[in-house]
């Protein structure tokens, strides 16, 4: 009997508290500044050093480059940059090792899909993913590149 009264007391106490549910699809969630979401990629900054692919613990990043066709310029130009979000753990290591900050994390987190093939994102998709970029990375984007949807 004592346990029943205790349980009813907890129930009555929580009934008077403010509700903590969200109208999520209609009202976007406010994520913290340091939230690790989906990456944004800028191919113009990439020097094809492959550091992001080497440091990735799940080996979900594929990066290829080709020699620069301009004989006056040294180095490589990026050919493909793909991330398999089926196995990506959003650990932020790829952004930490990038020497040119070509890849940055965003607050964008919605990756739900009906097919696993849709979780394989290419360079074009990652470049267009420039909404909800973190505050400290707004300076890394080109002018007019980031929208402040928060």
Backbone as CSV, one residue per row, in Angstrom:
resi,resn,N_x,N_y,N_z,CA_x,CA_y,CA_z,C_x,C_y,C_z
1,UNK,0.807,-1.189,0.000,0.000,0.000,0.000,0.861,1.269,0.000
2,UNK,1.966,1.185,0.747,2.856,2.336,0.836,3.447,2.656,-0.543
3,UNK,3.806,1.632,-1.320,4.358,1.832,-2.661,3.353,2.454,-3.604
4,UNK,2.096,2.084,-3.486,1.038,2.640,-4.330,0.867,4.130,-4.056
5,UNK,0.876,4.506,-2.808,0.728,5.921,-2.440,1.937,6.720,-2.925
6,UNK,3.125,6.136,-2.788,4.333,6.796,-3.282,4.262,7.019,-4.790
7,UNK,3.837,6.018,-5.520,3.713,6.119,-6.973,2.696,7.155,-7.401
8,UNK,1.541,7.186,-6.720,0.531,8.197,-7.020,1.038,9.598,-6.698
9,UNK,1.849,9.722,-5.652,2.437,11.024,-5.301,3.361,11.530,-6.401
10,UNK,4.191,10.640,-6.954,5.090,11.020,-8.050,4.274,11.413,-9.283
11,UNK,3.218,10.662,-9.562,2.370,10.948,-10.713,1.698,12.309,-10.576
12,UNK,1.135,12.592,-9.434,0.474,13.875,-9.219,1.455,15.037,-9.285
13,UNK,2.655,14.829,-8.785,3.670,15.881,-8.812,4.096,16.210,-10.242
14,UNK,4.271,15.184,-11.069,4.708,15.429,-12.448,3.570,15.933,-13.331
15,UNK,2.335,15.703,-12.963,1.208,16.206,-13.757,1.131,17.721,-13.737
16,UNK,1.630,18.345,-12.682,1.554,19.798,-12.567,2.754,20.504,-13.182
17,UNK,3.780,19.763,-13.562,4.974,20.382,-14.144,4.753,20.725,-15.612
18,UNK,5.605,21.613,-16.116,5.543,22.026,-17.516,5.894,20.850,-18.428
19,UNK,5.215,20.746,-19.546,5.458,19.664,-20.501,6.788,19.877,-21.215
20,UNK,7.476,18.787,-21.570,8.783,18.882,-22.212,8.771,18.325,-23.632
21,UNK,7.614,18.150,-24.214,7.552,17.642,-25.579,7.718,18.795,-26.571
22,UNK,8.135,18.463,-27.800,8.358,19.449,-28.848,7.454,19.144,-30.041
23,UNK,7.054,20.171,-30.736,6.311,19.994,-31.990,7.353,19.906,-33.096
24,UNK,8.184,18.845,-33.075,9.405,18.766,-33.881,9.251,19.008,-35.375
25,UNK,8.441,18.320,-36.102,8.483,18.587,-37.545,8.059,20.007,-37.892
26,UNK,7.170,20.579,-37.095,6.688,21.924,-37.374,7.632,22.995,-36.841
27,UNK,8.220,22.758,-35.698,9.131,23.717,-35.073,10.516,23.071,-35.012
28,UNK,11.539,23.654,-35.697,12.870,23.039,-35.673,13.494,23.114,-34.279
29,UNK,14.260,22.087,-33.950,14.918,22.043,-32.649,16.119,22.976,-32.637
30,UNK,16.355,23.607,-31.509,17.519,24.470,-31.317,18.658,23.606,-30.794
31,UNK,19.667,23.372,-31.629,20.779,22.520,-31.223,21.872,23.372,-30.576
32,UNK,22.656,22.804,-29.658,23.761,23.550,-29.040,24.818,23.923,-30.073
33,UNK,25.617,24.922,-29.750,26.640,25.399,-30.687,27.655,24.319,-31.037
34,UNK,28.009,23.466,-30.115,29.044,22.459,-30.365,28.465,21.120,-30.821
35,UNK,27.223,21.095,-31.259,26.600,19.872,-31.754,27.306,19.425,-33.028
36,UNK,27.602,18.135,-33.128,28.283,17.597,-34.309,27.247,17.011,-35.252
37,UNK,26.971,17.731,-36.309,26.008,17.273,-37.303,26.707,16.862,-38.579
38,UNK,25.985,16.919,-39.666,26.488,16.503,-40.970,27.532,17.510,-41.463
39,UNK,28.543,17.027,-42.155,29.626,17.870,-42.619,29.226,18.737,-43.820
40,UNK,29.901,19.877,-43.927,29.829,20.744,-45.108,31.220,20.742,-45.725
41,UNK,31.290,20.655,-47.045,32.574,20.529,-47.734,32.733,21.641,-48.762
42,UNK,33.935,22.233,-48.803,34.268,23.252,-49.797,35.395,22.736,-50.687
43,UNK,35.075,22.323,-51.909,36.099,21.728,-52.774,37.197,22.699,-53.186
44,UNK,36.913,23.998,-53.194,37.934,24.973,-53.589,39.092,25.028,-52.597
45,UNK,38.830,24.720,-51.349,39.862,24.769,-50.319,40.646,23.462,-50.192
46,UNK,40.109,22.380,-50.715,40.715,21.062,-50.529,42.013,20.945,-51.324
47,UNK,43.060,20.435,-50.673,44.352,20.228,-51.331,44.639,18.745,-51.559
48,UNK,43.651,17.906,-51.359,43.714,16.455,-51.568,44.886,15.853,-50.787
49,UNK,44.955,16.175,-49.503,46.015,15.624,-48.657,45.619,14.264,-48.087
50,UNK,44.338,13.900,-48.158,43.812,12.630,-47.679,43.895,12.452,-46.167
51,UNK,44.122,13.513,-45.421,44.189,13.395,-43.963,42.824,12.998,-43.383
52,UNK,41.749,13.531,-43.951,40.417,13.209,-43.433,40.094,11.735,-43.631
53,UNK,40.465,11.193,-44.760,40.205,9.780,-45.030,41.088,8.875,-44.169
54,UNK,42.313,9.309,-43.896,43.227,8.498,-43.084,42.820,8.451,-41.617
55,UNK,42.305,9.568,-41.089,41.982,9.633,-39.671,40.611,9.051,-39.359
56,UNK,39.784,8.853,-40.354,38.415,8.377,-40.136,38.417,6.970,-39.536
57,UNK,37.835,6.790,-38.332,37.867,5.468,-37.700,36.986,4.434,-38.399
58,UNK,35.960,4.870,-39.114,35.077,3.924,-39.800,35.392,3.795,-41.284
59,UNK,36.354,4.546,-41.757,36.771,4.541,-43.165,35.596,4.796,-44.101
60,UNK,34.775,5.781,-43.764,33.592,6.085,-44.568,33.851,7.183,-45.595
61,UNK,35.028,7.805,-45.573,35.349,8.905,-46.495,36.172,8.378,-47.657
62,UNK,35.759,8.745,-48.862,36.502,8.406,-50.072,36.907,9.705,-50.751
63,UNK,38.202,9.898,-50.919,38.719,11.126,-51.514,39.724,10.763,-52.594
64,UNK,39.501,11.269,-53.807,40.452,11.048,-54.894,40.763,12.377,-55.560
65,UNK,41.946,12.470,-56.087,42.364,13.673,-56.787,43.152,13.322,-58.024
66,UNK,43.346,14.314,-58.872,44.124,14.116,-60.086,45.128,15.254,-60.191
67,UNK,46.213,15.047,-60.926,47.201,16.118,-61.057,46.581,17.370,-61.680
68,UNK,47.083,18.495,-61.262,46.583,19.764,-61.767,46.916,19.898,-63.250
69,UNK,45.908,20.174,-64.111,46.191,20.287,-65.543,47.002,21.529,-65.895
70,UNK,47.009,22.527,-65.022,47.793,23.737,-65.261,49.251,23.459,-64.902
71,UNK,50.167,23.503,-65.869,51.566,23.162,-65.566,52.248,24.156,-64.634
72,UNK,51.707,25.366,-64.518,52.318,26.366,-63.641,52.008,26.115,-62.167
73,UNK,50.927,25.396,-61.914,50.522,25.137,-60.530,50.877,23.717,-60.130
74,UNK,51.382,23.579,-58.900,51.723,22.261,-58.369,50.540,21.705,-57.590
75,UNK,50.629,20.447,-57.232,49.610,19.818,-56.409,48.545,19.121,-57.228
76,UNK,47.472,18.783,-56.524,46.366,18.057,-57.138,45.087,18.872,-57.043
77,UNK,44.125,18.502,-57.868,42.782,19.051,-57.740,41.852,17.895,-57.389
78,UNK,40.813,18.217,-56.668,39.920,17.169,-56.175,39.078,16.609,-57.318
79,UNK,38.944,15.297,-57.300,38.133,14.611,-58.304,36.822,14.137,-57.680
80,UNK,36.890,13.375,-56.604,35.689,12.923,-55.907,35.884,13.050,-54.403
81,UNK,34.800,13.312,-53.710,34.784,13.330,-52.253,33.431,12.787,-51.826
82,UNK,33.408,11.623,-51.220,32.172,10.953,-50.848,32.233,10.539,-49.378
83,UNK,31.088,10.610,-48.720,30.969,10.128,-47.345,29.791,9.163,-47.290
84,UNK,30.022,8.021,-46.682,28.969,7.037,-46.473,28.408,7.252,-45.071
85,UNK,27.260,7.931,-44.981,26.667,8.230,-43.680,25.991,7.020,-43.051
86,UNK,25.990,5.913,-43.744,25.474,4.683,-43.159,26.397,4.218,-42.023
87,UNK,27.680,4.498,-42.155,28.635,4.073,-41.129,29.352,5.234,-40.449
88,UNK,29.126,6.463,-40.907,29.771,7.631,-40.296,29.234,7.829,-38.884
89,UNK,30.128,8.076,-37.924,29.716,8.266,-36.534,29.766,9.737,-36.119
90,UNK,29.980,10.635,-37.078,30.014,12.075,-36.842,30.950,12.432,-35.687
91,UNK,32.146,11.904,-35.736,33.101,12.065,-34.638,33.862,13.383,-34.691
92,UNK,33.819,14.100,-35.804,34.468,15.405,-35.950,35.976,15.303,-36.165
93,UNK,36.525,14.103,-36.296,37.966,13.971,-36.503,38.389,14.481,-37.885
94,UNK,37.547,14.290,-38.883,37.898,14.734,-40.236,38.029,16.250,-40.301
95,UNK,37.236,16.968,-39.533,37.325,18.425,-39.550,38.509,18.925,-38.727
96,UNK,38.890,18.173,-37.716,40.009,18.590,-36.869,41.353,18.499,-37.590
97,UNK,41.517,17.502,-38.460,42.811,17.315,-39.109,42.941,18.057,-40.429
98,UNK,41.863,18.605,-40.956,41.910,19.279,-42.250,42.735,20.565,-42.131
99,UNK,43.867,20.672,-42.843,44.727,21.844,-42.695,44.139,23.112,-43.312
100,UNK,43.221,22.980,-44.255,42.665,24.158,-44.922,41.225,24.446,-44.516
101,UNK,40.688,23.689,-43.577,39.302,23.811,-43.121,38.333,23.704,-44.295
102,UNK,38.594,22.765,-45.187,37.715,22.525,-46.326,36.463,21.776,-45.897
103,UNK,36.533,21.082,-44.786,35.373,20.353,-44.277,35.088,20.845,-42.858
104,UNK,33.831,21.245,-42.631,33.412,21.754,-41.323,32.118,21.068,-40.924
105,UNK,31.858,21.032,-39.640,30.636,20.420,-39.131,29.514,21.458,-39.114
106,UNK,28.287,20.978,-39.289,27.118,21.847,-39.223,26.219,21.378,-38.084
107,UNK,25.135,22.099,-37.863,24.133,21.671,-36.890,23.012,20.899,-37.571
108,UNK,23.163,20.628,-38.845,22.159,19.887,-39.601,22.284,18.410,-39.241
109,UNK,21.172,17.767,-38.888,21.262,16.386,-38.415,20.262,15.447,-39.067
110,UNK,19.388,15.929,-39.901,18.327,15.091,-40.448,18.823,14.300,-41.653
111,UNK,19.041,13.009,-41.460,19.551,12.144,-42.515,18.649,10.946,-42.771
112,UNK,17.434,10.984,-42.290,16.581,9.807,-42.450,16.290,9.553,-43.925
113,UNK,16.261,8.272,-44.284,16.021,7.874,-45.667,15.355,6.506,-45.686
114,UNK,14.685,6.211,-46.775,14.036,4.912,-46.926,14.994,3.857,-47.469
115,UNK,16.067,4.290,-48.088,17.020,3.366,-48.682,18.422,3.672,-48.171
116,UNK,19.222,2.654,-47.990,20.598,2.862,-47.549,21.437,3.541,-48.616
117,UNK,21.052,3.385,-49.856,21.779,4.036,-50.943,21.701,5.555,-50.851
118,UNK,20.641,6.072,-50.257,20.485,7.514,-50.113,21.406,8.091,-49.043
119,UNK,22.012,7.259,-48.218,22.933,7.722,-47.184,24.355,7.886,-47.700
120,UNK,24.590,7.560,-48.941,25.902,7.737,-49.565,25.893,9.101,-50.246
121,UNK,26.576,10.083,-49.677,26.526,11.468,-50.161,27.803,11.815,-50.923
122,UNK,27.623,12.514,-52.043,28.760,12.878,-52.887,29.187,14.323,-52.620
123,UNK,30.183,14.765,-53.391,30.775,16.080,-53.187,29.752,17.195,-53.419
124,UNK,28.898,17.050,-54.404,27.904,18.091,-54.690,26.932,18.246,-53.520
125,UNK,26.447,17.142,-52.973,25.515,17.213,-51.853,26.189,17.839,-50.636
126,UNK,27.434,17.458,-50.352,28.144,17.989,-49.195,28.461,19.474,-49.360
127,UNK,28.676,19.920,-50.585,28.929,21.336,-50.838,27.648,22.150,-50.662
128,UNK,26.530,21.598,-51.087,25.255,22.305,-50.959,24.716,22.290,-49.532
129,UNK,25.273,21.474,-48.668,24.839,21.369,-47.273,25.460,22.505,-46.459
130,UNK,25.048,23.738,-46.755,25.661,24.873,-46.066,24.690,25.616,-45.157
131,UNK,23.564,24.999,-44.817,22.672,25.609,-43.848,23.037,25.108,-42.462
132,UNK,22.771,25.910,-41.487,23.025,25.574,-40.080,24.493,25.290,-39.794
133,UNK,25.393,26.034,-40.409,26.823,25.888,-40.138,27.112,26.494,-38.775
134,UNK,27.999,25.870,-38.022,28.321,26.347,-36.679,28.774,27.800,-36.699
135,UNK,28.561,28.486,-35.591,28.924,29.904,-35.500,30.415,30.130,-35.727
136,UNK,31.262,29.289,-35.154,32.711,29.502,-35.288,33.207,29.180,-36.685
137,UNK,32.392,28.505,-37.514,32.806,28.169,-38.872,32.181,29.081,-39.916
138,UNK,31.390,30.063,-39.527,30.780,30.962,-40.503,31.834,31.736,-41.274
139,UNK,32.966,32.027,-40.660,34.016,32.756,-41.362,34.686,31.880,-42.414
140,UNK,34.542,30.554,-42.290,35.171,29.651,-43.252,34.377,29.541,-44.545
141,UNK,33.120,29.990,-44.534,32.289,29.884,-45.727,32.478,31.089,-46.638
142,UNK,32.252,30.900,-47.936,32.314,32.057,-48.829,31.179,33.018,-48.529
143,UNK,31.335,34.259,-48.950,30.313,35.259,-48.672,28.986,34.833,-49.268
144,UNK,27.941,34.945,-48.457,26.610,34.572,-48.902,26.372,33.069,-48.880
145,UNK,27.334,32.274,-48.347,27.207,30.830,-48.384,26.368,30.244,-47.275
146,UNK,26.405,30.861,-46.106,25.710,30.266,-44.961,24.437,31.032,-44.651
147,UNK,23.406,30.283,-44.373,22.154,30.868,-43.922,22.044,30.632,-42.441
148,UNK,21.491,31.529,-41.734,21.289,31.385,-40.306,19.853,30.986,-40.070
149,UNK,19.564,29.676,-40.036,18.207,29.184,-39.878,17.826,28.958,-38.424
150,UNK,18.727,29.183,-37.510,18.472,28.850,-36.113,17.634,29.894,-35.455
